[in-house]
Amino acid sequence: FAASGETAVSVRPHDITLSALNGSGVPREPGDAEGRVERQTYLGAYRDYLVALDDGQSVRVVAPLAVDVPAGGRVRLKFPPESCRALAR
């Protein structure tokens, strides 16, 4: 892969951390993204989210039951670098 530039990245939905944004002004870290919950589905042992990122992309996230953000809620996603894989174009 090239040393710089843009590339697509793959990460498993259960490796992404989702948390509600509550206006606390916590600064973003590299690898973070913000967006709005498009849908949330309860699936027994976890919740399945579809999040529309601020840049227009959509991301699927699997979160524990303790995380409960309704559709329309603002969220921050953390993508752990060790779980991300660059994809060849």
N, CA, C and O atoms as a GROMACS GRO file, in nm:
protein
  356
    1PHE      N    1   0.083  -0.119   0.000
    1PHE     CA    2   0.000   0.000   0.000
    1PHE      C    3   0.087   0.125   0.000
    1PHE      O    4   0.201   0.123   0.047
    2ALA      N    5   0.033   0.232  -0.053
    2ALA     CA    6   0.104   0.359  -0.058
    2ALA      C    7   0.122   0.415   0.083
    2ALA      O    8   0.043   0.384   0.173
    3ALA      N    9   0.225   0.495   0.102
    3ALA     CA   10   0.253   0.552   0.233
    3ALA      C   11   0.156   0.665   0.270
    3ALA      O   12   0.145   0.701   0.387
    4SER      N   13   0.086   0.719   0.171
    4SER     CA   14  -0.009   0.826   0.200
    4SER      C   15  -0.125   0.820   0.100
    4SER      O   16  -0.120   0.746   0.001
    5GLY      N   17  -0.227   0.898   0.127
    5GLY     CA   18  -0.343   0.901   0.039
    5GLY      C   19  -0.462   0.834   0.104
    5GLY      O   20  -0.456   0.796   0.221
    6GLU      N   21  -0.570   0.819   0.029
    6GLU     CA   22  -0.692   0.760   0.082
    6GLU      C   23  -0.706   0.615   0.039
    6GLU      O   24  -0.660   0.576  -0.069
    7THR      N   25  -0.770   0.535   0.124
    7THR     CA   26  -0.799   0.396   0.090
    7THR      C   27  -0.924   0.353   0.167
    7THR      O   28  -0.960   0.415   0.268
    8ALA      N   29  -0.988   0.250   0.121
    8ALA     CA   30  -1.102   0.194   0.194
    8ALA      C   31  -1.049   0.111   0.311
    8ALA      O   32  -0.942   0.050   0.302
    9VAL      N   33  -1.126   0.108   0.420
    9VAL     CA   34  -1.087   0.033   0.538
    9VAL      C   35  -1.201  -0.059   0.578
    9VAL      O   36  -1.318  -0.020   0.573
   10SER      N   37  -1.167  -0.180   0.618
   10SER     CA   38  -1.265  -0.277   0.665
   10SER      C   39  -1.245  -0.301   0.814
   10SER      O   40  -1.132  -0.314   0.862
   11VAL      N   41  -1.357  -0.305   0.887
   11VAL     CA   42  -1.352  -0.336   1.030
   11VAL      C   43  -1.482  -0.409   1.065
   11VAL      O   44  -1.588  -0.375   1.013
   12ARG      N   45  -1.473  -0.508   1.150
   12ARG     CA   46  -1.592  -0.586   1.187
   12ARG      C   47  -1.686  -0.501   1.273
   12ARG      O   48  -1.640  -0.424   1.358
   13PRO      N   49  -1.817  -0.515   1.253
   13PRO     CA   50  -1.914  -0.433   1.327
   13PRO      C   51  -1.903  -0.444   1.478
   13PRO      O   52  -1.931  -0.347   1.549
   14HIS      N   53  -1.864  -0.561   1.531
   14HIS     CA   54  -1.853  -0.577   1.676
   14HIS      C   55  -1.724  -0.520   1.734
   14HIS      O   56  -1.709  -0.515   1.856
   15ASP      N   57  -1.630  -0.478   1.648
   15ASP     CA   58  -1.506  -0.417   1.695
   15ASP      C   59  -1.517  -0.265   1.710
   15ASP      O   60  -1.430  -0.202   1.770
   16ILE      N   61  -1.623  -0.206   1.657
   16ILE     CA   62  -1.644  -0.062   1.664
   16ILE      C   63  -1.715  -0.030   1.796
   16ILE      O   64  -1.810  -0.098   1.835
   17THR      N   65  -1.668   0.074   1.864
   17THR     CA   66  -1.732   0.118   1.989
   17THR      C   67  -1.825   0.235   1.958
   17THR      O   68  -1.784   0.332   1.895
   18LEU      N   69  -1.950   0.225   2.004
   18LEU     CA   70  -2.051   0.328   1.983
   18LEU      C   71  -2.086   0.390   2.116
   18LEU      O   72  -2.109   0.318   2.214
   19SER      N   73  -2.090   0.524   2.122
   19SER     CA   74  -2.133   0.592   2.244
   19SER      C   75  -2.216   0.714   2.206
   19SER      O   76  -2.193   0.777   2.102
   20ALA      N   77  -2.312   0.746   2.291
   20ALA     CA   78  -2.398   0.862   2.268
   20ALA      C   79  -2.318   0.990   2.286
   20ALA      O   80  -2.233   1.000   2.374
   21LEU      N   81  -2.348   1.088   2.201
   21LEU     CA   82  -2.290   1.222   2.219
   21LEU      C   83  -2.387   1.302   2.304
   21LEU      O   84  -2.505   1.312   2.273
   22ASN      N   85  -2.337   1.356   2.411
   22ASN     CA   86  -2.424   1.430   2.502
   22ASN      C   87  -2.387   1.577   2.511
   22ASN      O   88  -2.426   1.645   2.606
   23GLY      N   89  -2.310   1.625   2.414
   23GLY     CA   90  -2.274   1.767   2.413
   23GLY      C   91  -2.167   1.804   2.513
   23GLY      O   92  -2.149   1.922   2.544
   24SER      N   93  -2.093   1.704   2.564
   24SER     CA   94  -1.993   1.732   2.666
   24SER      C   95  -1.866   1.795   2.609
   24SER      O   96  -1.779   1.838   2.684
   25GLY      N   97  -1.855   1.801   2.477
   25GLY     CA   98  -1.739   1.865   2.416
   25GLY      C   99  -1.613   1.783   2.424
   25GLY      O  100  -1.504   1.838   2.414
   26VAL      N  101  -1.624   1.652   2.442
   26VAL     CA  102  -1.506   1.566   2.446
   26VAL      C  103  -1.441   1.568   2.308
   26VAL      O  104  -1.507   1.539   2.208
   27PRO      N  105  -1.312   1.603   2.301
   27PRO     CA  106  -1.249   1.611   2.169
   27PRO      C  107  -1.241   1.476   2.100
   27PRO      O  108  -1.226   1.372   2.164
   28ARG      N  109  -1.252   1.480   1.968
   28ARG     CA  110  -1.238   1.357   1.890
   28ARG      C  111  -1.092   1.317   1.886
   28ARG      O  112  -1.002   1.402   1.890
   29GLU      N  113  -1.070   1.189   1.877
   29GLU     CA  114  -0.936   1.135   1.862
   29GLU      C  115  -0.921   1.083   1.720
   29GLU      O  116  -1.022   1.058   1.654
   30PRO      N  117  -0.798   1.065   1.672
   30PRO     CA  118  -0.781   1.005   1.539
   30PRO      C  119  -0.851   0.870   1.535
   30PRO      O  120  -0.838   0.791   1.629
   31GLY      N  121  -0.923   0.843   1.430
   31GLY     CA  122  -0.995   0.717   1.418
   31GLY      C  123  -1.138   0.725   1.466
   31GLY      O  124  -1.213   0.629   1.450
   32ASP      N  125  -1.179   0.838   1.525
   32ASP     CA  126  -1.318   0.858   1.567
   32ASP      C  127  -1.400   0.913   1.451
   32ASP      O  128  -1.346   0.977   1.360
   33ALA      N  129  -1.529   0.889   1.455
   33ALA     CA  130  -1.623   0.947   1.358
   33ALA      C  131  -1.752   0.976   1.433
   33ALA      O  132  -1.783   0.912   1.533
   34GLU      N  133  -1.828   1.074   1.383
   34GLU     CA  134  -1.956   1.108   1.444
   34GLU      C  135  -2.066   1.095   1.342
   34GLU      O  136  -2.044   1.111   1.222
   35GLY      N  137  -2.187   1.065   1.391
   35GLY     CA  138  -2.300   1.049   1.302
   35GLY      C  139  -2.430   1.040   1.378
   35GLY      O  140  -2.437   1.072   1.497
   36ARG      N  141  -2.534   0.996   1.307
   36ARG     CA  142  -2.668   0.987   1.362
   36ARG      C  143  -2.720   0.846   1.341
   36ARG      O  144  -2.702   0.788   1.234
   37VAL      N  145  -2.785   0.790   1.443
   37VAL     CA  146  -2.842   0.655   1.434
   37VAL      C  147  -2.960   0.658   1.337
   37VAL      O  148  -3.056   0.733   1.356
   38GLU      N  149  -2.952   0.575   1.232
   38GLU     CA  150  -3.062   0.563   1.137
   38GLU      C  151  -3.163   0.459   1.186
   38GLU      O  152  -3.284   0.476   1.171
   39ARG      N  153  -3.110   0.351   1.244
   39ARG     CA  154  -3.199   0.248   1.299
   39ARG      C  155  -3.124   0.173   1.407
   39ARG      O  156  -3.001   0.165   1.406
   40GLN      N  157  -3.201   0.118   1.499
   40GLN     CA  158  -3.146   0.035   1.606
   40GLN      C  159  -3.237  -0.086   1.617
   40GLN      O  160  -3.359  -0.073   1.625
   41THR      N  161  -3.177  -0.204   1.618
   41THR     CA  162  -3.255  -0.328   1.626
   41THR      C  163  -3.208  -0.409   1.746
   41THR      O  164  -3.089  -0.439   1.758
   42TYR      N  165  -3.301  -0.445   1.833
   42TYR     CA  166  -3.272  -0.530   1.949
   42TYR      C  167  -3.264  -0.674   1.899
   42TYR      O  168  -3.358  -0.723   1.837
   43LEU      N  169  -3.152  -0.740   1.927
   43LEU     CA  170  -3.133  -0.878   1.882
   43LEU      C  171  -3.099  -0.972   1.997
   43LEU      O  172  -3.012  -1.058   1.982
   44GLY      N  173  -3.165  -0.956   2.109
   44GLY     CA  174  -3.144  -1.047   2.221
   44GLY      C  175  -3.022  -1.013   2.303
   44GLY      O  176  -3.032  -0.941   2.402
   45ALA      N  177  -2.907  -1.062   2.264
   45ALA     CA  178  -2.784  -1.043   2.340
   45ALA      C  179  -2.712  -0.912   2.305
   45ALA      O  180  -2.617  -0.874   2.374
   46TYR      N  181  -2.755  -0.842   2.202
   46TYR     CA  182  -2.690  -0.718   2.160
   46TYR      C  183  -2.787  -0.634   2.078
   46TYR      O  184  -2.899  -0.676   2.048
   47ARG      N  185  -2.743  -0.514   2.042
   47ARG     CA  186  -2.819  -0.425   1.955
   47ARG      C  187  -2.740  -0.403   1.827
   47ARG      O  188  -2.618  -0.390   1.829
   48ASP      N  189  -2.812  -0.400   1.716
   48ASP     CA  190  -2.753  -0.378   1.585
   48ASP      C  191  -2.792  -0.237   1.540
   48ASP      O  192  -2.910  -0.204   1.534
   49TYR      N  193  -2.692  -0.155   1.509
   49TYR     CA  194  -2.715  -0.016   1.470
   49TYR      C  195  -2.673   0.007   1.325
   49TYR      O  196  -2.579  -0.055   1.276
   50LEU      N  197  -2.745   0.097   1.258
   50LEU     CA  198  -2.701   0.153   1.131
   50LEU      C  199  -2.682   0.301   1.157
   50LEU      O  200  -2.776   0.371   1.195
   51VAL      N  201  -2.559   0.349   1.137
   51VAL     CA  202  -2.523   0.487   1.168
   51VAL      C  203  -2.485   0.559   1.040
   51VAL      O  204  -2.400   0.512   0.964
   52ALA      N  205  -2.548   0.674   1.015
   52ALA     CA  206  -2.512   0.760   0.903
   52ALA      C  207  -2.405   0.856   0.953
   52ALA      O  208  -2.432   0.940   1.039
   53LEU      N  209  -2.284   0.843   0.899
   53LEU     CA  210  -2.175   0.931   0.941
   53LEU      C  211  -2.194   1.070   0.882
   53LEU      O  212  -2.266   1.088   0.784
   54ASP      N  213  -2.130   1.167   0.943
   54ASP     CA  214  -2.141   1.305   0.898
   54ASP      C  215  -2.088   1.325   0.756
   54ASP      O  216  -2.126   1.421   0.689
   55ASP      N  217  -2.000   1.235   0.710
   55ASP     CA  218  -1.946   1.248   0.573
   55ASP      C  219  -2.034   1.179   0.468
   55ASP      O  220  -1.997   1.174   0.350
   56GLY      N  221  -2.150   1.124   0.510
   56GLY     CA  222  -2.242   1.063   0.416
   56GLY      C  223  -2.235   0.911   0.406
   56GLY      O  224  -2.323   0.850   0.345
   57GLN      N  225  -2.134   0.850   0.463
   57GLN     CA  226  -2.123   0.704   0.461
   57GLN      C  227  -2.209   0.643   0.571
   57GLN      O  228  -2.243   0.711   0.668
   58SER      N  229  -2.244   0.516   0.557
   58SER     CA  230  -2.318   0.443   0.659
   58SER      C  231  -2.233   0.331   0.714
   58SER      O  232  -2.156   0.268   0.641
   59VAL      N  233  -2.247   0.306   0.844
   59VAL     CA  234  -2.168   0.204   0.912
   59VAL      C  235  -2.261   0.120   0.998
   59VAL      O  236  -2.348   0.174   1.066
   60ARG      N  237  -2.242  -0.011   0.994
   60ARG     CA  238  -2.317  -0.102   1.081
   60ARG      C  239  -2.232  -0.129   1.204
   60ARG      O  240  -2.112  -0.155   1.193
   61VAL      N  241  -2.295  -0.122   1.322
   61VAL     CA  242  -2.226  -0.142   1.449
   61VAL      C  243  -2.306  -0.239   1.535
   61VAL      O  244  -2.428  -0.228   1.543
   62VAL      N  245  -2.238  -0.333   1.598
   62VAL     CA  246  -2.300  -0.423   1.694
   62VAL      C  247  -2.253  -0.379   1.833
   62VAL      O  248  -2.133  -0.372   1.859
   63ALA      N  249  -2.350  -0.349   1.922
   63ALA     CA  250  -2.316  -0.296   2.054
   63ALA      C  251  -2.384  -0.378   2.162
   63ALA      O  252  -2.487  -0.441   2.137
   64PRO      N  253  -2.328  -0.378   2.284
   64PRO     CA  254  -2.392  -0.449   2.395
   64PRO      C  255  -2.525  -0.384   2.431
   64PRO      O  256  -2.551  -0.269   2.395
   65LEU      N  257  -2.609  -0.458   2.502
   65LEU     CA  258  -2.741  -0.408   2.540
   65LEU      C  259  -2.735  -0.282   2.624
   65LEU      O  260  -2.827  -0.200   2.620
   66ALA      N  261  -2.628  -0.264   2.699
   66ALA     CA  262  -2.615  -0.146   2.784
   66ALA      C  263  -2.612  -0.017   2.702
   66ALA      O  264  -2.646   0.090   2.753
   67VAL      N  265  -2.572  -0.026   2.577
   67VAL     CA  266  -2.572   0.090   2.488
   67VAL      C  267  -2.710   0.096   2.423
   67VAL      O  268  -2.749   0.005   2.350
   68ASP      N  269  -2.783   0.203   2.450
   68ASP     CA  270  -2.920   0.216   2.400
   68ASP      C  271  -2.943   0.358   2.351
   68ASP      O  272  -2.986   0.445   2.426
   69VAL      N  273  -2.913   0.380   2.222
   69VAL     CA  274  -2.931   0.511   2.160
   69VAL      C  275  -3.045   0.498   2.059
   69VAL      O  276  -3.038   0.414   1.970
   70PRO      N  277  -3.148   0.580   2.071
   70PRO     CA  278  -3.262   0.569   1.980
   70PRO      C  279  -3.230   0.622   1.841
   70PRO      O  280  -3.132   0.695   1.823
   71ALA      N  281  -3.312   0.586   1.743
   71ALA     CA  282  -3.299   0.640   1.608
   71ALA      C  283  -3.303   0.792   1.617
   71ALA      O  284  -3.386   0.849   1.688
   72GLY      N  285  -3.215   0.856   1.545
   72GLY     CA  286  -3.205   1.002   1.546
   72GLY      C  287  -3.101   1.054   1.643
   72GLY      O  288  -3.062   1.170   1.635
   73GLY      N  289  -3.054   0.969   1.736
   73GLY     CA  290  -2.955   1.012   1.835
   73GLY      C  291  -2.818   1.030   1.773
   73GLY      O  292  -2.780   0.958   1.680
   74ARG      N  293  -2.744   1.128   1.824
   74ARG     CA  294  -2.608   1.154   1.779
   74ARG      C  295  -2.512   1.061   1.854
   74ARG      O  296  -2.526   1.041   1.974
   75VAL      N  297  -2.415   1.005   1.780
   75VAL     CA  298  -2.321   0.911   1.838
   75VAL      C  299  -2.179   0.937   1.789
   75VAL      O  300  -2.156   1.002   1.687
   76ARG      N  301  -2.086   0.885   1.867
   76ARG     CA  302  -1.945   0.883   1.827
   76ARG      C  303  -1.905   0.738   1.811
   76ARG      O  304  -1.940   0.653   1.893
   77LEU      N  305  -1.831   0.709   1.704
   77LEU     CA  306  -1.779   0.575   1.680
   77LEU      C  307  -1.628   0.577   1.693
   77LEU      O  308  -1.562   0.670   1.646
   78LYS      N  309  -1.574   0.475   1.758
   78LYS     CA  310  -1.429   0.458   1.770
   78LYS      C  311  -1.391   0.333   1.693
   78LYS      O  312  -1.445   0.225   1.716
   79PHE      N  313  -1.298   0.349   1.601
   79PHE     CA  314  -1.249   0.240   1.518
   79PHE      C  315  -1.108   0.205   1.567
   79PHE      O  316  -1.013   0.277   1.534
   80PRO      N  317  -1.092   0.097   1.643
   80PRO     CA  318  -0.959   0.064   1.694
   80PRO      C  319  -0.863   0.029   1.580
   80PRO      O  320  -0.893  -0.058   1.498
   81PRO      N  321  -0.749   0.095   1.574
   81PRO     CA  322  -0.656   0.073   1.463
   81PRO      C  323  -0.616  -0.074   1.445
   81PRO      O  324  -0.597  -0.120   1.332
   82GLU      N  325  -0.604  -0.147   1.556
   82GLU     CA  326  -0.561  -0.287   1.545
   82GLU      C  327  -0.668  -0.376   1.480
   82GLU      O  328  -0.639  -0.488   1.439
   83SER      N  329  -0.791  -0.326   1.470
   83SER     CA  330  -0.900  -0.402   1.407
   83SER      C  331  -0.929  -0.360   1.264
   83SER      O  332  -1.008  -0.425   1.195
   84CYS      N  333  -0.865  -0.253   1.219
   84CYS     CA  334  -0.889  -0.200   1.084
   84CYS      C  335  -0.793  -0.261   0.983
   84CYS      O  336  -0.675  -0.279   1.010
   85ARG      N  337  -0.847  -0.292   0.867
   85ARG     CA  338  -0.767  -0.349   0.758
   85ARG      C  339  -0.782  -0.264   0.633
   85ARG      O  340  -0.894  -0.242   0.586
   86ALA      N  341  -0.670  -0.216   0.579
   86ALA     CA  342  -0.674  -0.139   0.455
   86ALA      C  343  -0.705  -0.234   0.339
   86ALA      O  344  -0.653  -0.346   0.334
   87LEU      N  345  -0.787  -0.190   0.247
   87LEU     CA  346  -0.824  -0.271   0.131
   87LEU      C  347  -0.759  -0.218   0.005
   87LEU      O  348  -0.754  -0.097  -0.017
   88ALA      N  349  -0.710  -0.308  -0.076
   88ALA     CA  350  -0.651  -0.267  -0.205
   88ALA      C  351  -0.763  -0.218  -0.296
   88ALA      O  352  -0.875  -0.269  -0.292
   89ARG      N  353  -0.732  -0.122  -0.376
   89ARG     CA  354  -0.832  -0.068  -0.470
   89ARG      C  355  -0.818  -0.131  -0.605
   89ARG      O  356  -0.893  -0.098  -0.697
   0.00000   0.00000   0.00000
